[in-house]
Amino acid sequence: MLKSLLIANRGEIACRVIRTARALGIRTVAVYSDADANALHMRMADEAVHIGPSPANESYLVGDKIIAAAKDSGAEAIHPGYGFLSENADFAQAVLDAGLIWVGPKPASIRAMGLKDAAKTLMDKAGVPTTPGYIGDNQDPDYLAERAAEIGYPVLIKAVAGGGGKGMRKVEAAEGFADGLQSAQREAKAAFGNDIVLIEKWVESPRHIEVQVFGDSLGNVVHLFERDCSLQRRHQKVIEEAPAPGMDEATRASVCDAAVRAAKAVDYEGAGTIEFIADGSEGLRADHIYFMEMNTRLQVEHPVTEEITGVDLVEWQLRVASGEPIPMQQDELAINGHAIEARLYAEDPASGFLPSTGRLELFDLPDMGRVETGVGEGADISPFYDPMIAKLICHGASRDEALAGLREMVADSAVWPVKSNAGFLVRALDHPDFVAANLDTGLIGRAGDDLMPQGAPTDEELGEEADALIQGGPMAGFRLNAPRKDSAWFLLDGDPVELPVGTGVEEPAEELLIASEGEVWQLQPFRADGSGAAAAGDGAILAPMPGKIIAVSVAEGDAVKTGDKLVTLEAMKMEHSLTAPFDGTVTELKASQGAQVQKDAALVVVTPDES
């Protein structure tokens, strides 16, 4: 068994690896950037090494710094977690060349599956069914448009490198192909340094089915059954579960056997995931399930597999990296019950899911089920990394039991003043189609406003809370109450509201946080002090968060229509398009491509048409 391990990652996955390593008696070494100087993962580890400034490309993505930290700290192995350098074959090779142990697949396996086009070709040879489409070196936009027309719209443009939905665009018709291609290529270039794409036929009623596989250095490969990750928003997974609802034993055997063949085709070692796209229009059928890609690493959603199999996948990773065989054979593995996971993000659904940054003054997660997080109350959520702040996982004897438990967990989560998607998750878990397991990747898009914040509590619901605030009482939940005779003014999330109250006292509390169903509101006494913040003009386009300007689509003097793209901002690993609020003219342009901007920085001013 390994004696010491450096975790080349941060956040909840670093904490997750540290816990298992500690249980096995392995000394752990964390790495951290400036932004993570007081992060939970660096405080949990036996030793922590500073590796540079906050931007990931100056710290967590610099392989030489990671390897130097391992050598300086005496670590004999490196676990990459997921994201960052986890699927970088050159880094894996550099780790091995430095005389260290790489807790992951061989570099050759990563390379074989790292590019989607080459991987699909390899899978065809291995007898693994793949989605119809175009894979090739010719990346001329006109040529790609011709291939898309031959395949038939709608089509899916996908970056051949990377994953996580980046560099991926669905195109409904020929007139949208050029814009979709440019956007996918630009995002892929920024995220992976590679703008080559492939084109696939868009699968109707698509379900995202993936199979957990595991291999060792002796040539053994097993599967640990499937997961359903169909509940997605913009190709980003939101809720995952195992096993896949509606999967019969014959289809399960077919898909899982294909996943094992895929892993054996690249001589796979360690934890990996074979991802499939299923046409769910006629239920899950083996002849309607196609290979998409392989993730040559541990997945974010691995806990649901652990919950239904009783396996610690990180322990398996560390044992196999130590030269041991896979701890269990295929016939020893079985499915026990059902598990569902929800990803809790620091983002604001009411503002188009823009990432939210700041200090977690309140971070109250449930004490039931399984919670994976890398932050705690008082931590700062920075703009430099992925906005996921926790994973909530519930296991039950049945899907209904797991779903009910997870809903309770999410509803009891309270995050403030940083915004979170907890309320959105509650409504997603409540959606009739999700409850009935009528799943496909378009469910969230179709649900639309039904999943969005439903507005503040009513005056009647808030009346008793207002009393508690005036009387200096502690935080309370919602309570319905009878109408009051008196009223007073308060600020609810900064907006003035008149609420019914009782008599009150002279010294009210400063604030009251009201939490319910995953949402949190701040209630304060209204104090008119004669001051007020100036609001930006209607036509002023402000940066919604800190980030980098990656595209400027207009110039001063340009006429624009409502919804026209003005500026594209990159923040927290995602692109955000800022658009014209009305028909008008660009009268001021302060944004420049490549510039770093702070939240609320003025970028563009649009003057409305006189009409």
C-alpha positions as CSV (number, residue, x, y, z in Angstrom):
1,M,0.0,0.0,0.0
2,L,1.1,3.5,-0.7
3,K,2.7,5.4,2.2
4,S,2.1,9.0,1.1
5,L,-0.1,10.7,-1.5
6,L,-0.4,14.2,-3.0
7,I,-3.9,15.3,-4.1
8,A,-3.5,17.5,-7.2
9,N,-6.9,19.1,-6.8
10,R,-9.0,21.2,-4.4
11,G,-12.5,21.4,-3.0
12,E,-14.8,18.5,-2.2
13,I,-12.9,15.9,-4.3
14,A,-9.6,16.7,-2.5
15,C,-11.4,16.3,0.9
16,R,-13.0,13.1,-0.4
17,V,-9.7,11.6,-1.3
18,I,-8.0,12.7,1.9
19,R,-10.7,10.9,4.0
20,T,-10.2,7.6,2.4
21,A,-6.4,7.9,2.3
22,R,-6.4,8.7,6.0
23,A,-8.5,5.6,6.7
24,L,-5.9,3.5,4.9
25,G,-3.1,5.0,6.9
26,I,-1.7,7.0,4.0
27,R,0.0,10.4,4.7
28,T,-1.7,13.1,2.6
29,V,-0.3,16.3,1.0
30,A,-2.6,19.0,-0.3
31,V,-1.8,21.8,-2.7
32,Y,-3.4,25.2,-2.7
33,S,-3.4,28.5,-4.5
34,D,-3.7,32.0,-3.0
35,A,-7.5,31.9,-3.2
36,D,-7.4,28.6,-1.2
37,A,-5.0,29.7,1.5
38,N,-7.5,28.8,4.2
39,A,-9.5,26.1,2.3
40,L,-10.8,23.0,4.0
41,H,-8.8,20.6,1.9
42,M,-5.5,22.2,2.8
43,R,-6.4,22.2,6.5
44,M,-7.5,18.5,6.4
45,A,-4.3,17.2,4.9
46,D,-1.2,16.2,6.9
47,E,0.8,18.8,4.9
48,A,-0.1,21.6,2.5
49,V,2.1,23.1,-0.2
50,H,1.4,26.5,-1.8
51,I,1.6,26.3,-5.6
52,G,0.9,29.8,-6.9
53,P,-1.6,32.6,-7.6
54,S,-5.4,32.1,-7.7
55,P,-6.0,31.6,-11.5
56,A,-5.9,27.8,-12.2
57,N,-3.6,28.3,-15.1
58,E,-1.0,29.6,-12.7
59,S,-1.5,27.0,-10.0
60,Y,-3.6,23.9,-10.3
61,L,-3.0,23.5,-14.0
62,V,0.8,23.8,-13.8
63,G,2.1,20.3,-13.8
64,D,5.7,21.2,-13.0
65,K,4.5,22.9,-9.8
66,I,2.5,19.8,-8.8
67,I,5.3,17.4,-9.3
68,A,7.8,19.7,-7.5
69,A,5.4,19.9,-4.6
70,A,5.2,16.1,-4.5
71,K,8.9,15.7,-4.5
72,D,9.5,18.4,-1.9
73,S,7.0,16.9,0.4
74,G,8.1,13.4,0.0
75,A,4.9,12.1,-1.5
76,E,5.3,9.0,-3.5
77,A,2.1,9.2,-5.5
78,I,-0.3,11.8,-7.1
79,H,-4.1,11.5,-7.2
80,P,-5.5,14.0,-9.7
81,G,-9.1,14.0,-8.6
82,Y,-11.3,15.2,-11.5
83,G,-11.1,18.2,-13.6
84,F,-7.8,20.2,-13.9
85,L,-5.0,17.8,-14.9
86,S,-6.9,14.5,-14.3
87,E,-7.2,13.6,-18.1
88,N,-4.0,15.2,-19.2
89,A,-1.8,12.4,-20.7
90,D,1.3,14.5,-20.8
91,F,1.0,15.3,-17.1
92,A,0.4,11.6,-16.3
93,Q,3.5,10.7,-18.2
94,A,5.5,13.5,-16.5
95,V,4.5,12.1,-13.1
96,L,5.7,8.7,-14.1
97,D,8.9,10.1,-15.6
98,A,9.6,11.8,-12.2
99,G,9.6,8.5,-10.5
100,L,6.2,9.0,-8.9
101,I,3.1,6.8,-8.9
102,W,0.2,8.0,-11.0
103,V,-3.2,7.1,-9.4
104,G,-5.0,6.8,-12.7
105,P,-4.9,5.1,-16.1
106,K,-1.9,4.7,-18.3
107,P,-1.1,7.8,-20.4
108,A,-1.7,5.8,-23.5
109,S,-5.2,5.0,-22.4
110,I,-5.9,8.7,-21.6
111,R,-4.7,9.6,-25.1
112,A,-6.7,6.9,-26.8
113,M,-9.9,8.2,-25.2
114,G,-9.0,11.8,-24.8
115,L,-10.2,12.9,-28.3
116,K,-13.8,12.0,-29.0
117,D,-13.2,11.4,-32.7
118,A,-10.3,8.9,-32.2
119,A,-12.3,7.3,-29.4
120,K,-15.3,6.7,-31.6
121,T,-13.2,5.2,-34.3
122,L,-11.6,2.9,-31.7
123,M,-15.0,1.9,-30.3
124,D,-16.3,1.0,-33.7
125,K,-13.4,-1.4,-34.0
126,A,-14.2,-2.9,-30.6
127,G,-17.8,-3.5,-31.5
128,V,-19.2,-0.8,-29.3
129,P,-22.2,1.0,-31.0
130,T,-21.6,4.7,-31.7
131,T,-23.8,7.6,-32.8
132,P,-24.1,8.4,-36.5
133,G,-22.2,11.5,-37.4
134,Y,-19.0,13.1,-39.0
135,I,-15.5,12.6,-37.6
136,G,-12.6,14.0,-39.6
137,D,-9.7,16.3,-40.1
138,N,-11.4,18.7,-42.4
139,Q,-12.6,21.5,-40.2
140,D,-13.5,24.0,-42.9
141,P,-16.8,25.6,-41.8
142,D,-18.4,25.2,-45.2
143,Y,-17.4,21.5,-45.3
144,L,-18.7,20.9,-41.8
145,A,-22.0,22.7,-42.7
146,E,-22.4,20.3,-45.7
147,R,-21.8,17.3,-43.4
148,A,-24.4,18.6,-41.0
149,A,-26.9,18.9,-43.8
150,E,-26.2,15.3,-44.9
151,I,-26.6,14.0,-41.3
152,G,-29.9,15.9,-41.0
153,Y,-30.9,18.6,-38.5
154,P,-31.0,18.9,-35.5
155,V,-27.3,18.1,-35.0
156,L,-24.9,18.3,-32.1
157,I,-21.5,20.0,-32.5
158,K,-19.0,18.6,-30.0
159,A,-15.4,19.5,-29.2
160,V,-13.2,16.4,-29.6
161,A,-11.3,17.3,-26.5
162,G,-12.4,17.8,-22.9
163,G,-15.9,17.3,-21.5
164,G,-18.4,18.8,-19.1
165,G,-20.6,20.2,-21.9
166,K,-18.0,22.7,-23.0
167,G,-17.6,23.2,-26.7
168,M,-20.9,21.6,-27.3
169,R,-23.8,23.2,-29.2
170,K,-27.1,21.8,-30.5
171,V,-28.1,23.4,-33.8
172,E,-31.7,23.2,-34.9
173,A,-31.4,24.3,-38.5
174,A,-28.9,25.3,-41.2
175,E,-29.1,29.0,-40.6
176,G,-27.8,28.6,-37.0
177,F,-24.9,26.3,-37.9
178,A,-22.2,29.0,-38.4
179,D,-22.9,30.8,-35.1
180,G,-23.1,27.4,-33.3
181,L,-19.8,26.3,-34.8
182,Q,-18.0,29.5,-33.9
183,S,-19.3,29.5,-30.3
184,A,-18.4,25.8,-29.8
185,Q,-14.9,26.2,-31.3
186,R,-14.2,29.4,-29.3
187,E,-15.3,27.7,-26.0
188,A,-13.4,24.6,-26.8
189,K,-10.2,26.5,-27.6
190,A,-10.4,28.5,-24.3
191,A,-11.2,25.4,-22.2
192,F,-9.0,22.7,-23.8
193,G,-6.6,24.5,-26.2
194,N,-8.2,22.5,-29.1
195,D,-11.0,23.8,-31.3
196,I,-11.5,20.7,-33.4
197,V,-15.1,19.4,-33.4
198,L,-17.1,16.5,-34.6
199,I,-20.8,16.5,-35.6
200,E,-23.4,13.9,-34.4
201,K,-27.0,13.3,-35.2
202,W,-29.1,14.8,-32.4
203,V,-30.8,11.9,-30.6
204,E,-34.5,12.5,-29.8
205,S,-35.6,12.0,-26.2
206,P,-31.9,11.6,-25.2
207,R,-31.0,10.0,-21.9
208,H,-27.5,10.1,-20.6
209,I,-26.5,6.6,-19.4
210,E,-23.0,5.9,-18.1
211,V,-21.3,2.8,-16.8
212,Q,-18.7,2.8,-14.1
213,V,-15.7,0.6,-15.0
214,F,-12.6,-0.4,-13.2
215,G,-9.4,-2.1,-14.3
216,D,-6.1,-3.2,-12.8
217,S,-2.6,-3.9,-14.0
218,L,-3.3,-7.6,-14.3
219,G,-5.7,-7.1,-17.2
220,N,-8.9,-7.5,-15.1
221,V,-11.8,-5.2,-15.9
222,V,-15.2,-5.1,-14.1
223,H,-18.2,-2.8,-14.3
224,L,-20.1,-1.4,-11.3
225,F,-23.4,-1.0,-13.2
226,E,-24.9,2.1,-14.7
227,R,-25.9,5.6,-13.7
228,D,-28.5,7.9,-15.2
229,C,-27.4,11.5,-15.5
230,S,-30.1,12.8,-17.8
231,L,-31.2,15.7,-15.7
232,Q,-28.9,18.4,-17.2
233,R,-28.9,22.1,-17.8
234,R,-26.8,23.3,-20.7
235,H,-25.1,19.9,-20.9
236,Q,-24.1,20.2,-17.2
237,K,-25.3,17.4,-15.0
238,V,-27.6,18.5,-12.2
239,I,-29.0,15.4,-10.6
240,E,-27.7,11.9,-11.1
241,E,-28.9,8.5,-9.9
242,A,-28.1,4.8,-9.9
243,P,-29.3,2.4,-11.2
244,A,-31.0,3.9,-14.3
245,P,-34.8,3.9,-13.9
246,G,-36.5,1.5,-16.4
247,M,-33.3,-0.4,-17.2
248,D,-34.2,-4.1,-17.5
249,E,-31.6,-6.8,-16.8
250,A,-31.1,-7.7,-20.5
251,T,-30.4,-4.1,-21.5
252,R,-28.2,-3.6,-18.5
253,A,-26.1,-6.7,-19.4
254,S,-25.7,-5.5,-23.0
255,V,-24.7,-1.9,-22.1
256,C,-22.4,-2.9,-19.2
257,D,-20.7,-5.6,-21.3
258,A,-20.1,-3.0,-24.1
259,A,-18.5,-0.7,-21.5
260,V,-16.2,-3.5,-20.4
261,R,-15.2,-4.1,-24.0
262,A,-14.5,-0.4,-24.4
263,A,-12.2,-0.3,-21.3
264,K,-10.4,-3.5,-22.4
265,A,-9.8,-2.0,-25.9
266,V,-7.5,0.7,-24.3
267,D,-5.9,-1.6,-21.7
268,Y,-7.6,0.4,-18.9
269,E,-6.4,0.7,-15.3
270,G,-8.2,2.4,-12.5
271,A,-11.6,4.1,-12.3
272,G,-13.3,5.2,-15.5
273,T,-16.7,5.9,-17.0
274,I,-18.1,4.9,-20.4
275,E,-20.8,7.4,-21.4
276,F,-23.7,6.5,-23.6
277,I,-26.5,8.4,-25.2
278,A,-29.8,6.5,-25.3
279,D,-32.8,7.3,-27.5
280,G,-35.4,7.0,-24.8
281,S,-38.5,7.5,-27.0
282,E,-39.3,3.8,-26.8
283,G,-37.8,3.2,-23.4
284,L,-34.2,1.9,-22.8
285,R,-33.3,-0.6,-25.5
286,A,-29.9,-2.0,-26.2
287,D,-30.1,-1.2,-29.9
288,H,-30.9,2.4,-29.2
289,I,-27.9,3.1,-26.9
290,Y,-24.7,4.6,-28.4
291,F,-21.2,5.3,-27.1
292,M,-20.5,9.0,-26.6
293,E,-17.1,9.2,-24.8
294,M,-15.0,7.8,-22.0
295,N,-14.0,9.8,-19.0
296,T,-10.6,8.5,-17.9
297,R,-10.9,9.5,-14.3
298,L,-13.2,9.4,-11.3
299,Q,-16.6,11.2,-11.9
300,V,-18.3,13.8,-9.8
301,E,-21.3,11.5,-9.5
302,H,-19.3,8.4,-8.3
303,P,-21.0,8.5,-4.8
304,V,-24.3,7.1,-6.2
305,T,-22.4,4.0,-7.5
306,E,-20.6,3.6,-4.1
307,E,-24.0,3.8,-2.3
308,I,-25.6,1.0,-4.3
309,T,-22.6,-1.3,-4.4
310,G,-21.0,-0.7,-1.0
311,V,-17.6,0.0,-2.7
312,D,-15.2,2.8,-1.9
313,L,-13.9,3.7,-5.4
314,V,-11.1,5.9,-4.1
315,E,-9.9,3.0,-2.0
316,W,-9.9,0.8,-5.1
317,Q,-8.0,3.5,-6.9
318,L,-5.3,3.5,-4.3
319,R,-5.1,-0.3,-4.0
320,V,-4.8,-0.8,-7.8
321,A,-2.2,2.0,-8.0
322,S,-0.2,0.1,-5.3
323,G,-0.1,-2.9,-7.6
324,E,-3.0,-4.9,-6.0
325,P,-5.7,-6.6,-8.1
326,I,-9.3,-5.3,-8.2
327,P,-10.7,-6.1,-4.7
328,M,-13.9,-7.8,-6.1
329,Q,-14.8,-9.9,-9.1
330,Q,-17.8,-9.2,-11.3
331,D,-19.9,-11.9,-9.8
332,E,-19.4,-10.4,-6.3
333,L,-20.8,-7.1,-7.3
334,A,-24.6,-6.4,-7.0
335,I,-27.0,-3.5,-6.9
336,N,-28.5,-2.7,-3.5
337,G,-31.4,-0.2,-3.6
338,H,-31.2,3.2,-5.2
339,A,-29.2,6.4,-4.8
340,I,-29.7,9.9,-6.1
341,E,-27.2,12.9,-6.0
342,A,-27.9,16.6,-6.4
343,R,-25.2,19.2,-7.1
344,L,-25.4,22.3,-5.0
345,Y,-24.0,25.2,-6.9
346,A,-23.1,28.8,-5.9
347,E,-25.3,30.3,-8.7
348,D,-28.4,32.4,-9.0
349,P,-31.2,30.8,-11.0
350,A,-33.2,34.1,-11.0
351,S,-30.3,35.7,-12.9
352,G,-29.8,33.1,-15.6
353,F,-27.8,30.9,-13.3
354,L,-24.9,33.3,-13.1
355,P,-22.3,32.1,-10.7
356,S,-22.4,33.8,-7.3
357,T,-19.3,34.8,-5.3
358,G,-18.6,36.1,-1.8
359,R,-18.5,34.9,1.8
360,L,-20.7,32.1,3.1
361,E,-22.1,33.8,6.1
362,L,-24.7,31.0,6.3
363,F,-23.8,27.5,5.0
364,D,-26.2,25.1,6.8
365,L,-26.4,21.6,5.2
366,P,-28.5,18.7,6.5
367,D,-27.1,16.1,8.9
368,M,-28.8,13.3,7.1
369,G,-27.8,11.3,4.1
370,R,-24.3,11.8,2.6
371,V,-22.8,15.3,2.1
372,E,-19.6,16.0,0.2
373,T,-18.2,19.5,0.3
374,G,-15.0,21.4,0.3
375,V,-16.2,24.5,2.0
376,G,-17.7,25.5,5.4
377,E,-19.5,28.5,6.9
378,G,-17.3,31.6,6.6
379,A,-15.5,30.4,3.5
380,D,-15.1,32.6,0.5
381,I,-16.5,31.5,-2.9
382,S,-14.1,32.9,-5.5
383,P,-14.6,33.5,-9.2
384,F,-11.6,31.4,-10.1
385,Y,-13.1,27.9,-9.9
386,D,-16.1,25.7,-10.6
387,P,-19.1,27.0,-8.6
388,M,-20.1,23.6,-7.2
389,I,-20.0,23.9,-3.4
390,A,-21.5,20.6,-2.3
391,K,-23.0,17.3,-3.3
392,L,-26.0,15.8,-1.5
393,I,-26.6,12.1,-1.8
394,C,-29.3,9.9,-0.5
395,H,-29.6,6.1,-0.6
396,G,-32.9,4.2,-0.1
397,A,-34.3,0.8,-0.6
398,S,-36.3,2.1,-3.6
399,R,-36.1,5.1,-5.9
400,D,-39.1,6.7,-4.2
401,E,-37.4,6.4,-0.8
402,A,-34.1,7.9,-2.1
403,L,-36.0,10.7,-3.9
404,A,-38.0,11.6,-0.8
405,G,-34.9,11.6,1.4
406,L,-32.9,13.8,-1.1
407,R,-35.7,16.2,-1.4
408,E,-35.7,16.7,2.4
409,M,-31.9,17.2,2.4
410,V,-32.0,19.8,-0.4
411,A,-35.0,21.6,1.1
412,D,-33.2,21.8,4.5
413,S,-30.1,23.4,2.9
414,A,-29.5,27.1,3.5
415,V,-26.9,29.3,1.8
416,W,-26.5,33.1,2.2
417,P,-25.7,35.7,1.0
418,V,-24.1,33.7,-1.7
419,K,-26.9,32.5,-4.0
420,S,-27.5,28.8,-4.5
421,N,-29.6,26.6,-6.7
422,A,-31.1,24.7,-3.7
423,G,-34.6,26.0,-4.4
424,F,-34.2,25.1,-8.1
425,L,-33.2,21.6,-7.1
426,V,-36.2,21.2,-4.8
427,R,-38.5,22.1,-7.7
428,A,-36.7,19.8,-10.1
429,L,-37.0,16.9,-7.6
430,D,-40.7,17.7,-7.3
431,H,-41.3,17.9,-11.1
432,P,-43.9,15.2,-12.1
433,D,-41.8,13.9,-14.9
434,F,-38.8,13.4,-12.7
435,V,-40.9,11.8,-10.0
436,A,-42.3,9.4,-12.6
437,A,-38.8,8.8,-14.1
438,N,-39.9,10.2,-17.5
439,L,-36.4,11.4,-18.1
440,D,-34.4,12.9,-20.9
441,T,-31.8,15.7,-21.1
442,G,-34.4,18.2,-22.2
443,L,-36.6,18.0,-19.2
444,I,-35.2,21.0,-17.4
445,G,-35.4,23.1,-20.6
446,R,-39.0,22.1,-21.1
447,A,-39.9,22.8,-17.4
448,G,-38.7,26.3,-17.8
449,D,-40.3,28.8,-15.4
450,D,-41.8,26.0,-13.3
451,L,-38.3,25.4,-11.8
452,M,-37.5,29.1,-11.4
453,P,-37.8,31.0,-8.0
454,Q,-41.4,31.5,-7.2
455,G,-41.0,34.9,-5.6
456,A,-40.8,36.1,-2.0
457,P,-43.1,34.8,0.7
458,T,-46.5,36.6,1.1
459,D,-47.0,39.4,3.5
460,E,-49.2,37.2,5.7
461,E,-46.4,34.5,5.8
462,L,-43.9,37.1,6.7
463,G,-45.9,38.9,9.3
464,E,-44.9,36.7,12.2
465,E,-41.3,36.8,11.0
466,A,-41.4,40.6,11.1
467,D,-42.6,40.4,14.7
468,A,-39.7,38.1,15.6
469,L,-37.3,40.7,14.0
470,I,-38.8,43.7,15.9
471,Q,-38.7,41.7,19.1
472,G,-35.1,40.7,18.6
473,G,-36.0,37.1,18.3
474,P,-33.9,34.2,16.8
475,M,-34.2,32.9,13.3
476,A,-37.5,31.3,12.6
477,G,-39.2,29.3,9.8
478,F,-42.4,30.2,8.0
479,R,-45.6,30.2,9.9
480,L,-49.0,31.2,8.6
481,N,-50.8,33.7,10.8
482,A,-53.9,35.8,11.0
483,P,-54.0,39.4,9.7
484,R,-52.5,42.0,12.0
485,K,-53.9,45.3,13.0
486,D,-50.7,47.3,12.6
487,S,-47.9,47.4,10.0
488,A,-44.4,48.6,9.6
489,W,-41.8,48.9,6.8
490,F,-39.0,46.4,6.3
491,L,-36.4,45.5,3.7
492,L,-36.8,42.0,2.2
493,D,-33.5,41.3,0.3
494,G,-33.0,45.0,0.1
495,D,-36.5,45.9,-1.3
496,P,-38.9,47.8,0.9
497,V,-42.1,45.9,2.0
498,E,-44.9,46.9,4.4
499,L,-45.8,44.0,6.7
500,P,-48.4,43.4,9.3
501,V,-46.8,43.4,12.8
502,G,-47.7,43.5,16.5
503,T,-46.6,46.2,19.0
504,G,-42.8,45.7,18.8
505,V,-40.0,47.1,20.9
506,E,-37.6,50.0,20.6
507,E,-34.4,48.0,19.7
508,P,-35.1,45.7,16.8
509,A,-32.6,43.0,15.7
510,E,-30.3,43.9,12.8
511,E,-31.6,41.2,10.5
512,L,-33.4,37.9,10.3
513,L,-32.6,35.1,7.8
514,I,-35.7,33.1,6.7
515,A,-35.0,29.7,5.2
516,S,-37.5,27.5,3.5
517,E,-37.5,24.9,0.7
518,G,-33.9,25.7,-0.2
519,E,-34.4,29.5,-0.5
520,V,-33.1,32.1,2.0
521,W,-34.4,35.7,2.4
522,Q,-33.0,38.5,4.5
523,L,-35.4,40.6,6.5
524,Q,-34.2,43.9,8.0
525,P,-35.9,46.9,9.7
526,F,-36.3,49.8,7.3
527,R,-34.1,52.7,8.3
528,A,-34.4,55.8,6.1
529,D,-31.0,57.6,6.4
530,G,-31.3,59.9,3.4
531,S,-28.8,58.0,1.4
532,G,-29.3,55.6,-1.5
533,A,-27.3,53.8,-4.1
534,A,-27.4,55.2,-7.6
535,A,-28.8,52.8,-10.2
536,A,-27.3,52.3,-13.6
537,G,-29.2,53.7,-16.5
538,D,-31.6,51.4,-18.3
539,G,-29.1,51.1,-21.2
540,A,-26.0,50.5,-19.1
541,I,-24.8,46.9,-19.5
542,L,-22.8,46.0,-16.3
543,A,-20.6,43.0,-15.7
544,P,-22.7,40.5,-13.6
545,M,-19.6,39.1,-12.0
546,P,-15.8,39.3,-12.2
547,G,-14.5,37.7,-15.4
548,K,-12.6,38.1,-18.7
549,I,-14.0,39.7,-21.8
550,I,-13.5,37.0,-24.5
551,A,-15.6,38.6,-27.3
552,V,-16.9,42.1,-28.2
553,S,-19.6,41.8,-30.9
554,V,-20.4,45.5,-31.4
555,A,-18.7,48.9,-32.0
556,E,-19.7,52.4,-30.9
557,G,-22.4,53.7,-33.2
558,D,-23.8,50.3,-34.1
559,A,-27.6,49.9,-34.2
560,V,-28.8,46.9,-32.2
561,K,-32.0,45.0,-31.7
562,T,-33.4,43.6,-28.5
563,G,-31.5,40.4,-27.6
564,D,-28.5,41.1,-29.9
565,K,-25.2,39.9,-28.4
566,L,-23.0,42.7,-27.2
567,V,-20.2,41.2,-25.1
568,T,-19.3,37.7,-24.1
569,L,-17.9,37.3,-20.6
570,E,-16.0,34.2,-19.4
571,A,-16.3,33.5,-15.6
572,M,-16.1,30.3,-13.5
573,K,-15.3,28.2,-16.6
574,M,-18.5,29.3,-18.5
575,E,-19.4,31.8,-21.2
576,H,-22.0,34.4,-20.4
577,S,-23.5,36.5,-23.3
578,L,-24.7,40.0,-22.4
579,T,-27.4,41.2,-24.8
580,A,-29.2,44.4,-25.8
581,P,-32.1,45.2,-23.5
582,F,-34.0,47.0,-26.2
583,D,-33.7,48.4,-29.8
584,G,-31.2,51.2,-29.8
585,T,-27.7,52.5,-30.6
586,V,-24.4,51.6,-28.9
587,T,-23.3,55.1,-27.6
588,E,-20.5,53.9,-25.3
589,L,-18.2,50.9,-25.5
590,K,-15.9,50.4,-22.5
591,A,-15.3,46.6,-23.0
592,S,-12.2,45.3,-24.8
593,Q,-11.4,41.8,-25.7
594,G,-9.1,40.1,-23.2
595,A,-9.7,42.6,-20.4
596,Q,-10.4,41.4,-16.9
597,V,-13.4,43.2,-15.3
598,Q,-14.9,43.4,-11.9
599,K,-18.5,42.9,-10.9
600,D,-20.7,45.8,-11.9
601,A,-18.1,47.3,-14.2
602,A,-19.8,49.3,-17.0
603,L,-19.2,47.6,-20.3
604,V,-21.6,49.0,-22.9
605,V,-24.2,51.7,-23.0
606,V,-27.2,51.3,-25.3
607,T,-29.3,54.4,-26.0
608,P,-32.9,53.5,-26.9
609,D,-34.5,54.5,-30.2
610,E,-36.6,57.6,-29.9
611,S,-39.6,55.5,-30.9
